[in-house]
Amino acid sequence: MKIGLVRRGYARTGGAEIYLRRFAEAAGAAGHECVLFTEQWPRVAWPFAHVQVASDSPKKFADALTALHPRDECDFLFSLERIWTCDAYRAGDGVHAEWLQRRARFEPFWKPWLRQYNAKHSETLALEKHLFGPDGARLVIANSRMVQTEIGRHFGYPAERIHVVHNGVPPFAVSPEAREQTRRELGLRAENFAVLFAGSGWERKGLRFAIEAMNAAHLPNATLLVAGRGNERALPRSECVRFLGPVKDMPRCLAAADAFILPTLYEPFSNACLEALAAGLPVITTAYNGFAEIIAPGVEGEVVAQPDDIAALAAALEKWSDPARRAAIRPRLLALGAQFSIAENVRAILAITGRARV
């Protein structure tokens, strides 16, 4: 069949962008054809069919897409963007209404009040409400049970029309040589406990809580490696933090690390955590991360109830600073991470879309 894919924005290293390219390649190998409806994707980044949608806001994009009658161009419309209606919507960005509620718990009272006058948020909320309404998406693919529950709670969307397909990552191996070389380049000694934090959007991902936990933990040889871009001046001071800036070769950072931390306020399902798991690293995260539902807390990593529970985060860091504990669990982490491949993710979604078309 001819599958229409919808994604408004573009970031060269964005997770959704990488996912869409892999999805289109897998769909093509299975005999399907894909056409992308987008506003910002450069043609050089998309070797398949491409339809430009002119707009400058979420609502205008949804309106312009509707005016193009995309179902005239394809058999099945699969959207990774909040639009008015589609055959299937992949809720990879979670539920915006839920994110705003959780965010408000960690902000001064005036910020949520002011945000209600922000057109971007109001448009996104309106699109979301319609998309999960009777005239919106025929079915929804959530990347975690957490998001599935949120959609039902906020909008009453029928549970039988929400399919959970966890994210997947491509296979990769971390060699001992890469670990030694990268740690040497970073100035890390053998006894240093290196904890990796990766991603932009530091407020949502809870970097300040990770730094506070590093400061509170009794770990004299610990270093927090921060991969990504953000406002360093807005963060707590710490002598154990190394800011790496944007990183192109994330496997090298994973090779150098001993553990991964993401005390996020809201994360539908963190690909960064899944990559860390696939690299054999214990992951310390929160119950606000859909990724948390695939690991056994206390065994394969840690899941703290609240992102600002600094004592719990510090205790988790101290626990996983033990090299013997990490070595014992590493084979189990590698095996678990291997179960969540991008190939399996695409296969599952193609099966769902195929059944839905029939």
Rosetta silent file (secondary structure, phi, psi, omega in degrees, C-alpha in Angstrom):
SEQUENCE: MKIGLVRRGYARTGGAEIYLRRFAEAAGAAGHECVLFTEQWPRVAWPFAHVQVASDSPKKFADALTALHPRDECDFLFSLERIWTCDAYRAGDGVHAEWLQRRARFEPFWKPWLRQYNAKHSETLALEKHLFGPDGARLVIANSRMVQTEIGRHFGYPAERIHVVHNGVPPFAVSPEAREQTRRELGLRAENFAVLFAGSGWERKGLRFAIEAMNAAHLPNATLLVAGRGNERALPRSECVRFLGPVKDMPRCLAAADAFILPTLYEPFSNACLEALAAGLPVITTAYNGFAEIIAPGVEGEVVAQPDDIAALAAALEKWSDPARRAAIRPRLLALGAQFSIAENVRAILAITGRARV
SCORE:     score description
SCORE:     0.000 S_00000001
   1 L     0.000  164.932  176.470    0.000    0.000    0.000 S_00000001
   2 E   -97.249  118.526 -174.826    0.963    3.659   -0.274 S_00000001
   3 E  -105.407  123.395  173.595    1.530    5.068    3.215 S_00000001
   4 E   -88.612  125.993  179.164    1.336    8.786    3.890 S_00000001
   5 E  -109.436  137.433 -175.889    3.667    9.863    6.720 S_00000001
   6 E  -122.112  123.229  172.337    3.156   13.173    8.518 S_00000001
   7 L  -154.703  117.015 -174.140    5.824   15.098   10.421 S_00000001
   8 L   -70.699  -58.713 -171.869    5.894   18.875   10.432 S_00000001
   9 L   -87.322  173.590  179.523    9.295   19.790   11.878 S_00000001
  10 L  -145.883  132.972  170.496   12.807   18.578   11.192 S_00000001
  11 L  -134.364  133.251 -172.051   15.933   18.216   13.287 S_00000001
  12 L   -57.370  -36.684 -178.860   18.985   16.555   11.781 S_00000001
  13 L  -109.462   15.998 -177.404   19.579   14.332   14.818 S_00000001
  14 L   -67.782  144.427 -179.315   15.961   14.133   16.016 S_00000001
  15 H   -63.972  -41.016  179.966   14.607   10.791   17.160 S_00000001
  16 H   -65.906  -36.956 -179.556   11.362   11.091   15.170 S_00000001
  17 H   -67.382  -44.820  177.397   13.297   11.971   12.018 S_00000001
  18 H   -62.527  -41.672 -179.790   15.629    9.002   12.357 S_00000001
  19 H   -62.344  -45.428 -177.769   12.653    6.778   13.095 S_00000001
  20 H   -61.619  -41.022  178.517   10.699    7.938   10.026 S_00000001
  21 H   -62.754  -42.881  179.374   13.591    7.247    7.664 S_00000001
  22 H   -67.075  -37.736  178.304   14.006    3.755    9.077 S_00000001
  23 H   -62.728  -45.802 -179.307   10.267    3.166    8.910 S_00000001
  24 H   -63.570  -38.764  178.081   10.156    4.205    5.249 S_00000001
  25 H   -64.502  -44.566  179.558   13.117    1.960    4.414 S_00000001
  26 H   -66.948  -39.542  178.329   11.512   -1.026    6.153 S_00000001
  27 H   -63.646  -41.011  177.808    8.138   -0.308    4.549 S_00000001
  28 H   -62.945  -41.003  178.802    9.812   -0.153    1.139 S_00000001
  29 H   -64.795  -26.375  178.967   11.550   -3.471    1.747 S_00000001
  30 L   -88.178    3.252  176.824    8.132   -4.952    2.560 S_00000001
  31 L    96.533    5.825  179.317    6.733   -3.717   -0.761 S_00000001
  32 L   -95.533  164.718  176.992    5.032   -0.528    0.409 S_00000001
  33 E  -120.857  138.837 -178.582    5.559    3.022   -0.825 S_00000001
  34 E  -118.337  142.475  173.599    5.862    6.040    1.490 S_00000001
  35 E  -129.764  132.367 -176.509    5.164    9.726    0.890 S_00000001
  36 E  -100.192  128.866  172.767    6.072   12.353    3.487 S_00000001
  37 E  -103.214  118.261 -172.773    3.855   15.370    4.223 S_00000001
  38 E  -153.306  161.703  175.017    5.987   18.007    5.924 S_00000001
  39 L  -100.418  -40.665 -166.322    6.716   21.690    6.326 S_00000001
  40 L  -114.467  -10.077 -176.967   10.405   21.775    7.192 S_00000001
  41 L   -65.108  128.502  172.573   12.138   18.610    5.994 S_00000001
  42 L   -72.809  144.421 -177.076   14.828   19.335    3.375 S_00000001
  43 H   -61.773  -30.674 -179.010   14.481   17.146    0.295 S_00000001
  44 H   -67.093  -19.817 -178.883   18.078   15.943    0.614 S_00000001
  45 H   -90.310   -2.620 -175.928   17.156   14.344    3.960 S_00000001
  46 L  -137.580  101.867 -175.548   14.281   12.332    2.495 S_00000001
  47 L   -80.858    6.632 -178.196   14.984   10.087   -0.530 S_00000001
  48 L  -108.179 -173.915  179.198   11.335    9.087   -0.909 S_00000001
  49 E   -60.535  148.121 -167.198    8.223   10.895   -2.189 S_00000001
  50 E  -147.246  129.716  176.610    7.757   14.279   -0.534 S_00000001
  51 E  -124.175  122.605 -178.997    4.860   16.786   -0.322 S_00000001
  52 E   -82.719  133.720  178.774    5.530   20.267    1.064 S_00000001
  53 L  -118.192  111.974 -175.835    2.903   21.706    3.414 S_00000001
  54 L   -79.622  126.959  177.911    3.168   25.480    3.846 S_00000001
  55 L  -170.862  172.157  175.697    2.472   26.772    7.371 S_00000001
  56 L  -141.449   19.514  176.917    4.023   28.559   10.336 S_00000001
  57 L  -160.024  161.798  179.652    2.170   27.095   13.341 S_00000001
  58 H   -56.016  -45.043 -178.441    0.772   23.724   14.497 S_00000001
  59 H   -68.077  -42.257  179.867   -2.824   24.652   13.634 S_00000001
  60 H   -64.389  -34.208  176.275   -1.944   26.151   10.250 S_00000001
  61 H   -64.780  -46.749  179.566   -0.012   23.009    9.396 S_00000001
  62 H   -62.247  -40.610  178.542   -2.999   20.819   10.303 S_00000001
  63 H   -64.694  -45.132 -178.022   -5.334   23.098    8.325 S_00000001
  64 H   -65.818  -37.871  178.203   -3.047   23.149    5.280 S_00000001
  65 H   -64.508  -43.658  178.386   -2.652   19.377    5.357 S_00000001
  66 H   -59.685  -40.358 -179.430   -6.431   18.898    5.469 S_00000001
  67 H   -65.399  -23.413  179.419   -6.811   21.230    2.476 S_00000001
  68 L   -80.217   -9.862 -177.307   -4.411   19.022    0.492 S_00000001
  69 L    51.485   63.882 -173.345   -6.702   15.982    0.914 S_00000001
  70 H   -60.891  -25.388  179.401   -3.785   13.638    1.701 S_00000001
  71 H   -68.646  -15.067  172.964   -5.940   10.521    1.473 S_00000001
  72 H   -72.803  -19.007 -176.789   -6.179   11.213   -2.275 S_00000001
  73 L   -99.490  -11.791 -174.264   -2.409   10.644   -2.378 S_00000001
  74 L  -150.326  166.269  178.927   -2.192    7.516   -0.209 S_00000001
  75 L   -88.071  -26.387 -173.821   -4.036    4.448    1.057 S_00000001
  76 E  -147.391  125.764 -178.315   -3.223    4.971    4.737 S_00000001
  77 E  -102.334  114.594 -176.268   -2.345    8.195    6.574 S_00000001
  78 E  -115.290  112.003 -172.830    0.070    7.602    9.460 S_00000001
  79 E  -108.063  135.835  169.377    0.863   10.731   11.460 S_00000001
  80 L  -104.676   13.525 -177.554    3.635   11.457   13.937 S_00000001
  81 L  -127.644  148.449  174.971    2.189   14.958   14.286 S_00000001
  82 L   -73.050  111.588  178.541   -0.939   16.253   15.986 S_00000001
  83 L  -129.854 -178.826 -174.802   -3.325   16.929   13.092 S_00000001
  84 L   -71.936  -41.215 -176.887   -7.119   16.983   12.786 S_00000001
  85 L  -156.651  152.313  178.088   -7.642   13.444   11.541 S_00000001
  86 E  -166.431  170.977  176.560   -5.710   10.418   10.282 S_00000001
  87 E   -76.166  -41.009  178.754   -5.896    6.648   10.020 S_00000001
  88 E  -144.089  138.429  177.572   -3.256    6.119   12.696 S_00000001
  89 E  -119.652  124.993  175.163   -1.484    8.493   15.064 S_00000001
  90 E   -91.943  110.518 -175.003    1.791    7.551   16.747 S_00000001
  91 E   -83.260   54.907 -178.228    1.737    9.324   20.096 S_00000001
  92 L   -69.246  -22.055  178.259    5.519    9.434   20.345 S_00000001
  93 L   -91.762    4.294  179.219    5.414   12.904   21.905 S_00000001
  94 L    76.686 -154.598 -178.881    3.041   11.773   24.634 S_00000001
  95 L  -112.757  115.871 -175.359    0.070   13.816   25.826 S_00000001
  96 H   -62.712  -38.280  178.937    0.648   17.566   25.859 S_00000001
  97 H   -61.067  -38.592  178.180   -2.084   18.153   28.418 S_00000001
  98 H   -67.695  -43.187  179.657   -0.359   15.702   30.774 S_00000001
  99 H   -60.513  -42.738  179.856    3.052   17.313   30.265 S_00000001
 100 H   -64.117  -38.310  178.291    1.693   20.759   31.116 S_00000001
 101 H   -64.858  -45.193 -178.921    0.123   19.415   34.314 S_00000001
 102 H   -68.373  -39.562  179.821    3.325   17.721   35.433 S_00000001
 103 H   -60.727  -40.000 -176.732    5.453   20.710   34.481 S_00000001
 104 H   -61.845  -25.669 -179.028    3.295   23.027   36.589 S_00000001
 105 L   -68.802  -17.408 -175.700    4.160   21.051   39.732 S_00000001
 106 L  -116.841   17.737 -176.524    7.772   22.195   39.478 S_00000001
 107 L  -124.320  160.318  169.069    7.214   25.835   38.464 S_00000001
 108 L   -61.345  150.555 -172.681    6.221   29.133   40.113 S_00000001
 109 L   -59.067  -27.742 -173.790    2.426   29.562   40.021 S_00000001
 110 H   -76.669  -21.441 -178.105    2.555   32.389   37.484 S_00000001
 111 H   -67.228  -48.810  176.818    4.196   30.360   34.702 S_00000001
 112 H   -61.397  -36.674  178.582    1.241   27.991   34.044 S_00000001
 113 H   -62.089  -43.140 -179.179   -1.107   30.973   34.266 S_00000001
 114 H   -69.845  -32.611 -175.185    0.929   32.848   31.652 S_00000001
 115 H   -66.162  -24.401 -179.353    1.243   29.800   29.403 S_00000001
 116 L   -64.971  -17.150  178.482   -2.502   29.682   28.769 S_00000001
 117 L   -96.494    5.131  178.337   -2.060   32.774   26.591 S_00000001
 118 L   -85.387  120.010 -174.860    0.644   31.119   24.484 S_00000001
 119 H   -61.769  -36.624 -178.534   -0.803   30.334   21.036 S_00000001
 120 H   -61.223  -44.620 -179.642    1.467   27.339   20.485 S_00000001
 121 H   -69.021  -42.096 -178.924    0.208   25.587   23.608 S_00000001
 122 H   -65.638  -38.348  178.133   -3.449   26.437   23.010 S_00000001
 123 H   -66.771  -42.782 -179.986   -3.256   25.217   19.400 S_00000001
 124 H   -62.976  -41.932  178.673   -1.540   21.992   20.439 S_00000001
 125 H   -64.499  -39.730  179.492   -4.158   21.320   23.108 S_00000001
 126 H   -66.670  -42.504  178.198   -7.000   21.957   20.655 S_00000001
 127 H   -63.450  -42.675 -179.055   -5.475   19.647   18.054 S_00000001
 128 H   -62.255  -44.575 -179.863   -4.891   16.974   20.659 S_00000001
 129 H   -61.065  -42.184  179.916   -8.470   17.135   21.904 S_00000001
 130 H   -70.789  -40.469 -177.314   -9.850   16.760   18.372 S_00000001
 131 H   -61.967  -35.494  179.110   -7.373   14.046   17.397 S_00000001
 132 L   -94.932   14.795  176.980   -8.461   11.889   20.322 S_00000001
 133 L   -96.820 -176.096 -174.982  -12.126   12.661   19.674 S_00000001
 134 L   -64.989  -23.864 -178.837  -14.698   10.779   17.553 S_00000001
 135 L  -106.225   15.651 -176.480  -13.623   12.474   14.292 S_00000001
 136 L   -96.331 -122.263 -177.120   -9.869   12.244   14.910 S_00000001
 137 E   -77.470  134.789  176.741   -7.526    9.255   14.668 S_00000001
 138 E   -68.033  -34.682  174.881   -9.034    5.891   13.778 S_00000001
 139 E  -149.133  160.171 -177.678   -6.400    4.221   15.938 S_00000001
 140 E  -126.591  137.389  174.254   -3.487    5.297   18.135 S_00000001
 141 E  -111.336  110.470  179.279   -0.069    3.728   18.571 S_00000001
 142 E   -96.790  147.209 -179.912    1.388    4.626   21.976 S_00000001
 143 L   -93.891    7.878  173.687    5.024    3.965   22.808 S_00000001
 144 L  -162.091  158.368  174.974    4.273    3.055   26.436 S_00000001
 145 H   -67.297  -27.805  176.636    1.444    1.897   28.650 S_00000001
 146 H   -58.864  -47.783  179.739    1.918    5.159   30.540 S_00000001
 147 H   -68.110  -38.249  176.411    0.902    7.156   27.462 S_00000001
 148 H   -56.510  -45.175  179.692   -1.939    4.722   26.722 S_00000001
 149 H   -65.291  -41.165 -179.500   -3.340    5.380   30.202 S_00000001
 150 H   -63.380  -40.590  179.738   -2.950    9.156   29.846 S_00000001
 151 H   -63.266  -43.004  178.374   -4.868    9.222   26.556 S_00000001
 152 H   -66.488  -40.205 -177.179   -7.733    7.314   28.112 S_00000001
 153 H   -68.832  -42.409 -176.194   -7.766    9.440   31.270 S_00000001
 154 H   -79.716  -33.890 -168.733   -7.694   12.822   29.536 S_00000001
 155 H  -125.556   -7.099 -179.320   -9.879   12.103   26.509 S_00000001
 156 L    66.724   24.595  179.635  -11.816    8.884   27.060 S_00000001
 157 L   -66.252  136.604 -175.998  -10.364    7.425   23.860 S_00000001
 158 L   -58.296  128.111 -176.531  -11.424    3.737   23.529 S_00000001
 159 H   -61.487  -33.752 -177.527   -8.745    1.478   25.009 S_00000001
 160 H   -69.180  -13.230  178.811   -9.229   -1.178   22.321 S_00000001
 161 H  -101.718    7.800  175.905   -8.106    1.329   19.667 S_00000001
 162 E  -109.615  116.963  179.478   -4.814    2.146   21.433 S_00000001
 163 E  -104.504  131.320  178.724   -1.950   -0.211   20.567 S_00000001
 164 E   -96.939  118.715  174.988    1.243   -0.118   22.639 S_00000001
 165 L  -129.732  108.658 -178.577    4.454   -0.597   20.656 S_00000001
 166 L   -65.753  155.771  179.056    7.579    0.275   22.593 S_00000001
 167 L   -62.419  163.898  176.607   10.382    2.151   20.874 S_00000001
 168 L  -138.140  156.400  178.362   13.274    0.337   19.273 S_00000001
 169 E  -127.877  153.971  176.968   16.913    1.132   18.549 S_00000001
 170 L   -69.554  152.359  179.872   19.293   -0.223   15.919 S_00000001
 171 L   -69.016  141.792  172.994   21.772   -2.859   17.100 S_00000001
 172 L  -154.435  155.623 -178.510   25.209   -1.660   18.084 S_00000001
 173 L  -118.635  144.488  177.561   28.144   -3.017   20.028 S_00000001
 174 L  -108.769  112.675 -176.733   30.380   -1.256   22.530 S_00000001
 175 L   -86.961  150.788  175.861   33.943   -2.541   22.312 S_00000001
 176 H   -59.171  -33.143  179.565   36.416   -2.489   25.211 S_00000001
 177 H   -65.644  -41.481  178.929   38.819   -0.602   22.958 S_00000001
 178 H   -64.804  -38.558  178.731   36.281    2.181   22.339 S_00000001
 179 H   -62.485  -49.055 -178.114   35.638    2.440   26.069 S_00000001
 180 H   -62.987  -43.077 -177.844   39.319    2.767   26.943 S_00000001
 181 H   -66.260  -45.735 -177.883   40.010    5.288   24.185 S_00000001
 182 H   -66.386  -42.226  178.535   37.005    7.491   24.944 S_00000001
 183 H   -63.706  -37.206  177.550   37.647    7.500   28.680 S_00000001
 184 H   -63.943  -42.422  179.212   41.269    8.411   28.016 S_00000001
 185 H   -64.733  -32.663 -179.958   40.168   11.305   25.781 S_00000001
 186 L   -86.020   -2.540 -179.863   37.784   12.504   28.513 S_00000001
 187 L    75.227   25.725 -179.399   40.465   12.276   31.171 S_00000001
 188 L   -93.255  130.823  176.767   38.670    9.528   33.099 S_00000001
 189 L   -88.321  170.047 -176.867   40.751    7.143   35.180 S_00000001
 190 L   -60.114  -35.191 -176.597   39.913    3.497   35.786 S_00000001
 191 L   -83.585   -7.029 -179.915   38.512    4.262   39.253 S_00000001
 192 L   -72.271  132.873  174.644   36.254    7.086   38.037 S_00000001
 193 E   -93.516  109.080 -175.077   32.508    6.377   38.126 S_00000001
 194 E  -101.352  119.044  179.070   31.157    8.026   34.961 S_00000001
 195 E  -108.625  129.526 -176.884   27.431    8.769   34.842 S_00000001
 196 E  -103.963  134.241  168.728   25.966    9.889   31.500 S_00000001
 197 E  -120.101  130.725 -177.070   23.051   12.295   30.973 S_00000001
 198 E  -134.355  136.362  174.746   22.044   12.819   27.330 S_00000001
 199 L   132.273  154.908  172.504   19.539   15.091   25.638 S_00000001
 200 L   -95.667 -178.378 -173.636   18.459   18.669   25.158 S_00000001
 201 L    69.501   54.264 -170.838   15.441   20.203   26.877 S_00000001
 202 H   -63.043  -30.370  179.030   17.237   20.103   30.211 S_00000001
 203 H   -63.076  -49.748 -178.102   14.281   21.451   32.207 S_00000001
 204 H   -68.657  -36.223 -176.007   11.970   18.614   31.151 S_00000001
 205 H   -82.835   -4.706  171.010   14.656   15.944   31.376 S_00000001
 206 L    77.170   33.324 -179.043   15.571   16.962   34.917 S_00000001
 207 H   -60.966  -38.136 -178.959   19.262   17.767   34.552 S_00000001
 208 H   -61.655  -33.054  178.092   19.224   20.050   37.612 S_00000001
 209 H   -71.670  -35.529  177.401   18.006   17.126   39.729 S_00000001
 210 H   -64.322  -41.642  179.221   20.772   14.904   38.355 S_00000001
 211 H   -66.683  -43.528  178.149   23.376   17.514   39.310 S_00000001
 212 H   -61.459  -37.903  178.538   21.903   17.977   42.786 S_00000001
 213 H   -68.260  -39.038  176.407   21.963   14.206   43.284 S_00000001
 214 H   -62.861  -39.340  178.485   25.603   14.021   42.198 S_00000001
 215 H   -66.616  -34.158 -175.902   26.414   16.766   44.696 S_00000001
 216 H   -82.841  -26.492 -176.690   24.533   14.942   47.462 S_00000001
 217 L   -72.337  150.343  177.402   25.929   11.454   46.805 S_00000001
 218 L   -90.607   77.417 -175.911   29.064   10.246   48.613 S_00000001
 219 L  -136.863   84.112 -175.029   31.032    9.563   45.452 S_00000001
 220 L   -64.806  -22.875 -177.982   34.456   11.261   45.471 S_00000001
 221 L  -108.756   23.914 -176.546   35.474    9.767   42.110 S_00000001
 222 E   -94.412  146.476  176.473   32.207   10.378   40.224 S_00000001
 223 E  -134.135  132.595  174.513   31.782   12.462   37.074 S_00000001
 224 E   -99.682  114.838  177.738   28.513   13.456   35.398 S_00000001
 225 E   -92.835  122.496 -177.808   28.938   13.656   31.623 S_00000001
 226 E  -110.889  111.895  178.141   26.279   15.873   30.038 S_00000001
 227 E  -103.224  121.382 -179.054   25.730   15.385   26.312 S_00000001
 228 L   138.071  178.111 -176.252   23.439   17.963   24.711 S_00000001
 229 L  -116.001  141.193  178.039   22.749   21.666   24.500 S_00000001
 230 L  -178.150 -173.709 -178.231   21.170   23.945   27.106 S_00000001
 231 L   -91.784  100.117 -177.665   21.600   26.872   29.477 S_00000001
 232 H   -65.966  -31.394 -176.099   24.428   25.936   31.834 S_00000001
 233 H   -67.530  -21.010 -178.681   24.019   29.137   33.886 S_00000001
 234 H   -84.908    1.637 -173.847   20.521   28.052   34.998 S_00000001
 235 L  -104.194  159.735  176.140   21.883   24.894   36.647 S_00000001
 236 L   -63.037  151.347  176.755   23.304   24.232   40.129 S_00000001
 237 L   -74.836  143.462  177.903   27.057   24.582   40.534 S_00000001
 238 L  -160.331  140.756  178.188   29.053   21.376   40.697 S_00000001
 239 L   -85.423  -10.806 -174.287   32.682   20.338   40.449 S_00000001
 240 L  -103.803   10.540 -177.409   31.821   16.880   39.128 S_00000001
 241 E  -102.069  134.670  174.377   29.940   17.900   35.953 S_00000001
 242 E  -119.768  118.189  178.040   31.481   17.846   32.470 S_00000001
 243 E   -90.757  117.815 -176.641   29.467   19.518   29.681 S_00000001
 244 E   -93.205  -13.561 -175.443   30.237   17.806   26.373 S_00000001
 245 E    74.269 -172.574  177.891   27.924   19.879   24.182 S_00000001
 246 L   -59.917  134.328 -176.476   26.039   18.300   21.246 S_00000001
 247 L  -117.533  125.470  178.977   27.409   14.809   20.585 S_00000001
 248 L   -85.284  -34.637 -176.328   27.291   13.166   17.156 S_00000001
 249 L  -106.972   79.226 -177.636   28.732    9.807   18.212 S_00000001
 250 H   -64.644  -35.277  177.424   26.579    8.763   21.159 S_00000001
 251 H   -55.316  -32.799  178.219   27.823    5.134   21.196 S_00000001
 252 H   -67.461  -38.984  176.598   31.275    6.428   22.191 S_00000001
 253 H   -66.279  -40.150  177.902   29.777    8.283   25.167 S_00000001
 254 H   -64.376  -36.053  178.408   27.830    5.179   26.149 S_00000001
 255 H   -64.332  -36.134 -177.651   31.046    3.176   25.919 S_00000001
 256 H   -77.695  -20.923 -172.510   32.778    5.557   28.318 S_00000001
 257 L   -85.595  158.361  175.204   29.929    5.584   30.855 S_00000001
 258 L  -106.668  -24.232  179.559   29.233    3.273   33.784 S_00000001
 259 E  -155.502  164.409 -178.680   25.589    4.267   34.333 S_00000001
 260 E  -126.104  139.436 -179.794   22.917    6.472   32.771 S_00000001
 261 E  -130.425  135.873  176.105   20.649    8.963   34.556 S_00000001
 262 E  -148.958   84.404  179.951   17.495   10.735   33.374 S_00000001
 263 L   -82.152   62.293 -169.246   15.384   12.143   36.260 S_00000001
 264 L   -73.015  148.359  172.603   12.782   13.412   33.803 S_00000001
 265 L   -77.198  -33.175  179.568    9.598   15.318   34.593 S_00000001
 266 L  -163.337  124.258  179.594    7.907   13.745   31.575 S_00000001
 267 E  -149.537  110.548 -178.359    9.146   11.349   28.908 S_00000001
 268 L   -53.676  -46.038  173.891    6.722    9.187   26.883 S_00000001
 269 L  -169.715  110.118 -172.804    9.514    6.640   26.278 S_00000001
 270 L   -77.550  117.381  173.232   13.142    7.727   26.290 S_00000001
 271 H   -65.799  -34.931  179.991   15.206    6.466   23.364 S_00000001
 272 H   -61.617  -40.645  176.681   18.330    7.647   25.186 S_00000001
 273 H   -64.909  -39.699  179.975   17.508    5.316   28.084 S_00000001
 274 H   -66.033  -39.159  176.359   16.867    2.455   25.663 S_00000001
 275 H   -64.029  -39.206  177.658   20.225    3.055   23.964 S_00000001
 276 H   -63.968  -42.081  177.709   21.913    3.020   27.378 S_00000001
 277 H   -60.869  -45.317 -179.821   20.184   -0.260   28.214 S_00000001
 278 H   -64.616  -22.819  176.821   21.290   -1.743   24.878 S_00000001
 279 L   -87.694    0.299  177.122   24.847   -0.673   25.748 S_00000001
 280 L    86.901   19.819 -178.320   24.639   -2.622   29.010 S_00000001
 281 L   -98.559  137.598  169.902   24.298    0.363   31.356 S_00000001
 282 L   -67.448  140.282 -175.969   22.003    0.454   34.403 S_00000001
 283 E  -112.250  130.001  175.012   19.493    3.289   33.982 S_00000001
 284 E  -107.908  115.370 -177.367   18.347    5.593   36.793 S_00000001
 285 E  -144.249 -164.720 -176.132   15.116    7.353   35.836 S_00000001
 286 E  -120.096  167.589  176.189   11.661    8.279   37.141 S_00000001
 287 L   -69.435   -7.808  178.157    8.154    6.864   37.081 S_00000001
 288 L   -88.648   12.533 -179.853    7.348    9.721   34.682 S_00000001
 289 E  -118.232  120.424  179.615    9.286    7.926   31.922 S_00000001
 290 H   -57.609  -26.352  177.399    7.498    5.267   29.864 S_00000001
 291 H   -57.721  -31.050 -175.037   10.835    3.463   29.558 S_00000001
 292 H   -58.041  -23.709 -175.616   10.586    2.614   33.267 S_00000001
 293 H   -77.133   -7.107 -179.371    7.927   -0.014   32.550 S_00000001
 294 H  -102.245   -4.106  178.771   10.367   -2.323   30.716 S_00000001
 295 L  -114.377  157.784  175.767   12.960   -2.669   33.503 S_00000001
 296 L   -90.899  107.448 -178.209   12.816   -4.326   36.911 S_00000001
 297 E   -57.687  137.513 -179.366   13.405   -1.491   39.415 S_00000001
 298 L    85.227  -13.590 -178.496   16.208   -2.225   41.837 S_00000001
 299 L  -115.345  -52.243 -177.886   17.540   -5.024   39.613 S_00000001
 300 L  -105.285    7.919 -177.467   18.137   -3.611   36.124 S_00000001
 301 E   155.282 -164.254 -179.312   18.241    0.031   37.200 S_00000001
 302 E  -132.983  143.010  176.265   16.285    2.353   39.441 S_00000001
 303 E  -125.412  108.089  179.601   12.913    4.083   39.101 S_00000001
 304 E   -90.725  149.238 -174.506   12.347    6.921   41.577 S_00000001
 305 L   -68.394  -40.878 -176.530    8.812    8.147   42.211 S_00000001
 306 L  -127.090  139.003 -178.006    9.538   11.881   41.851 S_00000001
 307 L   -64.977  -23.609 -179.081   12.247   13.603   39.794 S_00000001
 308 L   -96.966   15.369  175.150   13.081   15.992   42.630 S_00000001
 309 L   -82.853   82.696 -173.312   13.648   13.220   45.195 S_00000001
 310 H   -64.170  -38.061  179.689   17.350   14.004   45.495 S_00000001
 311 H   -61.107  -42.970 -179.726   17.923   11.547   48.341 S_00000001
 312 H   -67.628  -40.177  178.013   16.525    8.662   46.269 S_00000001
 313 H   -65.038  -43.118  179.791   18.564    9.663   43.216 S_00000001
 314 H   -63.296  -41.083  178.555   21.745    9.967   45.292 S_00000001
 315 H   -63.422  -38.344  178.127   21.135    6.545   46.860 S_00000001
 316 H   -65.012  -41.174  177.822   20.663    5.046   43.380 S_00000001
 317 H   -62.492  -44.234  179.256   23.940    6.571   42.202 S_00000001
 318 H   -62.811  -40.518 -179.571   25.772    5.200   45.219 S_00000001
 319 H   -61.780  -46.517 -174.651   24.258    1.744   44.668 S_00000001
 320 H   -88.014    4.604  172.289   25.292    1.532   41.015 S_00000001
 321 L   -76.593   -8.910 -179.788   28.765    2.946   41.642 S_00000001
 322 L   -76.751  112.318 -177.645   29.686   -0.604   42.683 S_00000001
 323 H   -60.274  -36.131 -179.217   31.685   -2.140   39.768 S_00000001
 324 H   -65.240  -40.351  178.077   30.856   -5.699   40.860 S_00000001
 325 H   -62.745  -44.111 -179.305   27.108   -4.976   40.799 S_00000001
 326 H   -65.651  -41.855 -179.785   27.352   -3.474   37.319 S_00000001
 327 H   -64.192  -37.676 -178.602   29.439   -6.356   35.977 S_00000001
 328 H   -67.413  -36.000 -174.862   27.008   -8.934   37.333 S_00000001
 329 H   -91.846  -14.204 -174.133   23.946   -7.352   35.730 S_00000001
 330 H   -54.579  -47.401  178.949   25.517   -6.297   32.410 S_00000001
 331 H   -57.949  -38.100  179.544   24.717   -9.535   30.461 S_00000001
 332 H   -67.196  -38.605  178.656   21.078   -9.279   31.553 S_00000001
 333 H   -66.230  -42.331  178.847   20.882   -5.622   30.463 S_00000001
 334 H   -61.759  -42.702 -179.984   22.384   -6.411   27.066 S_00000001
 335 H   -65.477  -40.835  179.375   19.893   -9.240   26.524 S_00000001
 336 H   -66.420  -45.253 -179.819   16.952   -7.050   27.550 S_00000001
 337 H   -60.770  -34.738 -178.944   18.064   -4.157   25.335 S_00000001
 338 H   -66.022  -19.325  179.807   18.376   -6.482   22.340 S_00000001
 339 L   -73.501  -18.374 -174.569   14.640   -7.259   22.574 S_00000001
 340 L  -110.160   75.287 -178.265   13.741   -3.673   21.636 S_00000001
 341 E   -96.447  155.089  176.634   15.028   -3.321   18.085 S_00000001
 342 H   -64.978  -32.758  179.964   13.928   -0.804   15.491 S_00000001
 343 H   -64.143  -42.315  178.984   13.225   -3.706   13.131 S_00000001
 344 H   -68.368  -37.846  177.971   10.746   -5.260   15.563 S_00000001
 345 H   -60.653  -48.652 -178.336    9.116   -1.883   16.199 S_00000001
 346 H   -66.072  -41.265  178.787    8.542   -1.263   12.487 S_00000001
 347 H   -57.833  -44.747 -178.568    7.326   -4.824   11.908 S_00000001
 348 H   -64.560  -42.227 -178.649    4.735   -4.444   14.676 S_00000001
 349 H   -69.774  -38.437  176.755    3.489   -1.083   13.392 S_00000001
 350 H   -63.524  -35.979  177.847    3.251   -2.295    9.790 S_00000001
 351 H   -65.920  -40.856 -179.867    1.203   -5.264   11.011 S_00000001
 352 H   -66.399  -45.895 -178.689   -1.158   -2.928   12.894 S_00000001
 353 H   -66.061  -36.012  177.953   -1.572   -0.547    9.961 S_00000001
 354 H   -63.012  -44.127  178.938   -2.139   -3.475    7.587 S_00000001
 355 H   -67.148  -37.903 -178.278   -4.939   -4.884    9.754 S_00000001
 356 H   -67.525  -34.021  179.959   -6.464   -1.441   10.214 S_00000001
 357 H   -66.112  -39.552  178.564   -6.596   -0.826    6.475 S_00000001
 358 L   -66.262    0.000    0.000   -8.528   -4.057    5.980 S_00000001
